[in-house]
Amino acid sequence: MFPPSLRGLADVRHRGLDRNTLLSRRFPGGSLKIVAAKAPRNLRRHTARVLIVDEADAMEAGVEGNPIRLGERRTLSFPNRKIIVGSTPIFEDVSPVIRAYAASDARVFEVPCASCGTFVEIM
């Protein structure tokens, strides 16, 4: 189920923390919440040090604004916040993920090849 390095850290059922669900999990040192960006109240309800936005190009702005910006505002109380935005670009000229990448430091994450050790970008 969990790799040996994570075993016992994320699986906390044995510790009696019965508030763990499929979309919310507590563990020693933190918690994980998965929320849908369809309703702005889902984004207003939680603060987060780490925000991961998936399929950003499929998100539509509502009456309260852009859901990505709403999520980013929930991280402002953390000086060491981390925001990760990913998506399959739909329309290049209006793509939020392309705009976010252009505004970033354009860092590329590379891992060593298991065969030769050369660092390569994960595609």
C-alpha positions, 0 to 999 in steps of 0.5 A: 500500500505505502512505500516503506519510507511513508509507511506509518506516516499517512496511514493513521487509521490505527491512531484513532483519527476517525475524521479521515475521509477520502477527501480529507486526511490528517497525519502527524505534522499536517493534513491533506484536503481535496476540494473542488473549485466549482463552488467559491465557498470551497476555496474560501473555507480553507487556508493552505501552505501548499496549493496544487491546482490541476487542470487549471485551463478547464476552470471557469471564473464565476461571480467571485472571480478566477478560482485559481486566484481565490485559491492563491489568496488562501496561501497568503498567510504562509511566508513559505507557501508553495503554489503548483499549477498544472494543466493541459493547455486548451487555448494557447492565447488564453491559457492560465497554465501558460500564463502562470509558467511565463510568470514563474522562474520557468524551472524544470524538474529533472530526475536521474535516468535509472539506466545512465544517470543523466538528468532528464525532464519528466514528460 
